[in-house]
Amino acid sequence: MIKIVLNGACGKMGREICDFVERNDDVEICARVDKYGTDCFHSLMEYRGEASVLVDFSHHSSAREVLEYAIRRRIPAVIATTGHTEFEQSLIRKASEKIGIFYCSNMSTGIALLEELAVKTALSLENSDIEIIETHHNSKLDSPSGSALMLARSLGETMKNPQIIASRNGQYKREKNHIGVQSVRRGNVNGIHEVIISTEYQTISIKHEVHSRALYAEGAINAARFIVSRSTGLYNMKNLIK
């Protein structure tokens, strides 16, 4: 049985994780942690019981606390929050030298497949114009989304001196090394990412749409199953699907 310490248990994704775990016999929530919640631990450090893995769906600003707890307990961690600063990302990389860490801005296998297809397409269509459009619910704080930036960085590896343009506002004339990223916030959209790759004569559009947040819960639990046997190292959804 995989025993999960769930940080951010009272948020939207925390509740999805709890519902998903109830439907699976090989995992259980051994500790629910949320500093804003009720009927749960308010701090990770309060829980000292048995644990197999930490799953974090709280906020990127909790990175240091999350990593220190996982290292102290010698358990692997699934980092499923987005919007990490460069400093917080450096903390994650450094911690992966001591424990196994699964870190991905999107817990959907579909996004990983979208990324792979988009990169292959960009490599086949040289000197193409690349645009990414991401749409999320109106309460999402970070913009562009972590997934859109992940896609942009991967696509940037297909060109020389790539530049990610998150907002033109009339300031930028498109150059061949530009990757445009547009963000839309509306309603209760769970997540839509579309990569548009155009040449003078043709356009290929690759799109991924999330129908339910349960998809992210499934991905996080699959990540927990994957990382629980890794003692060190930094992994993501590409490692899982391969």
Residue pairs with C-beta under 8 A, 6 or more apart in sequence:
1 26
1 27
1 28
1 52
2 26
2 27
2 28
2 52
2 53
2 224
2 225
2 228
3 28
3 30
3 50
3 51
3 52
3 53
4 17
4 21
4 27
4 28
4 29
4 30
4 51
4 52
4 53
4 54
4 55
4 224
5 30
5 31
5 33
5 44
5 47
5 51
5 53
5 54
5 55
5 75
6 14
6 17
6 18
6 29
6 31
6 32
6 33
6 55
6 57
7 33
7 34
7 44
7 54
7 55
7 56
7 57
7 58
7 62
7 66
8 14
8 33
8 34
8 56
8 57
8 58
8 59
8 81
9 15
9 17
9 18
9 29
9 32
9 33
9 34
9 37
9 40
9 57
10 32
10 34
10 36
10 37
10 38
10 40
11 34
11 57
11 58
12 213
13 57
13 80
13 213
13 216
13 217
13 220
14 32
14 34
14 57
16 213
16 214
16 216
16 217
17 29
17 55
17 57
17 217
17 220
17 221
18 29
18 32
19 214
19 217
20 214
20 217
20 218
20 221
21 27
21 28
21 29
21 221
24 221
26 225
27 221
27 224
27 225
30 47
30 49
30 50
30 51
30 52
31 40
31 41
31 47
31 49
31 51
32 39
32 40
32 41
33 40
33 41
33 42
33 43
33 44
33 46
33 47
34 40
34 41
34 42
34 58
35 42
35 43
41 47
44 54
44 65
44 66
44 69
45 69
51 73
51 75
52 75
52 224
52 228
53 75
53 76
53 77
53 78
53 224
53 227
53 228
54 66
54 69
54 70
54 73
54 75
54 76
54 77
54 78
55 77
55 78
55 80
55 220
55 221
55 223
55 224
56 62
56 66
56 77
56 78
56 79
56 80
56 81
57 80
57 81
57 220
58 66
58 81
59 81
60 81
60 82
60 83
60 84
60 85
60 88
61 88
62 81
63 79
63 81
63 84
63 88
63 91
63 92
64 88
64 91
66 77
66 79
67 77
67 91
67 92
67 95
70 76
70 77
70 95
70 99
70 101
71 95
71 98
71 99
74 99
75 99
76 99
76 100
76 101
76 102
76 227
76 228
76 230
76 231
77 95
77 99
77 100
77 101
77 102
77 227
78 101
78 102
78 220
78 223
78 224
78 227
79 92
79 101
79 102
79 103
79 104
80 104
80 107
80 216
80 220
80 223
82 105
82 142
82 145
82 146
82 147
83 141
83 142
83 146
84 92
84 146
92 101
92 103
92 234
93 234
95 101
96 103
96 232
96 233
96 234
97 232
98 232
99 231
99 232
100 227
100 228
100 229
100 230
100 231
100 232
100 233
100 235
101 227
101 233
101 234
101 235
102 223
102 224
102 226
102 227
102 235
102 236
102 240
103 234
103 235
103 236
104 150
104 223
104 236
104 237
105 145
105 146
105 147
105 149
105 150
106 112
106 146
106 147
106 150
106 191
106 216
106 219
106 237
107 215
107 216
107 217
107 218
107 219
107 220
107 223
107 237
108 191
108 208
108 210
108 215
108 216
108 219
108 237
109 219
109 222
109 237
109 240
109 241
110 208
110 210
110 215
111 147
111 150
111 151
111 193
111 208
111 237
112 236
112 237
112 238
112 240
112 241
113 208
113 241
114 151
114 193
114 195
114 206
114 207
114 208
115 150
115 151
115 154
115 238
116 238
117 206
118 151
118 154
118 155
118 195
118 197
118 206
119 154
119 155
119 157
119 158
121 195
121 197
121 204
121 206
122 128
122 130
122 155
122 158
122 159
122 197
123 158
125 197
125 199
125 202
125 204
127 176
127 199
128 197
128 198
128 199
129 174
129 176
129 178
129 197
129 198
129 199
130 155
130 178
130 179
130 180
130 195
130 196
130 197
131 179
131 180
131 181
131 182
131 195
131 196
131 198
132 144
132 148
132 151
132 152
132 155
132 179
132 180
132 181
132 182
132 193
132 194
132 195
132 196
133 181
133 182
133 184
133 192
133 193
133 194
133 196
134 144
134 145
134 147
134 148
134 181
134 182
134 183
134 184
134 191
134 192
134 193
134 194
135 183
135 184
135 185
135 186
135 189
135 191
135 192
136 145
136 183
136 184
136 185
136 189
136 190
136 191
136 192
137 185
137 186
137 187
137 188
137 189
137 190
138 185
138 186
138 187
138 188
140 185
143 166
143 183
143 185
144 152
144 166
144 181
144 183
145 183
145 191
145 193
147 191
147 193
148 181
148 183
148 193
149 164
149 181
151 193
151 195
152 164
152 179
152 181
153 164
155 162
155 179
155 195
156 162
156 164
156 179
159 176
159 177
160 177
161 177
162 177
162 178
162 179
163 175
163 177
163 178
163 179
164 179
164 181
165 172
165 178
165 179
165 180
165 181
166 181
166 183
168 180
172 178
174 180
190 210
190 211
190 212
190 213
190 215
191 208
191 209
191 210
192 207
192 208
192 209
192 210
193 207
193 208
194 205
194 206
194 207
194 208
195 205
195 206
195 207
196 203
196 204
196 205
197 203
197 204
197 205
197 206
198 204
210 216
219 237
222 240
223 237
223 240
226 235
226 239
226 240
227 235
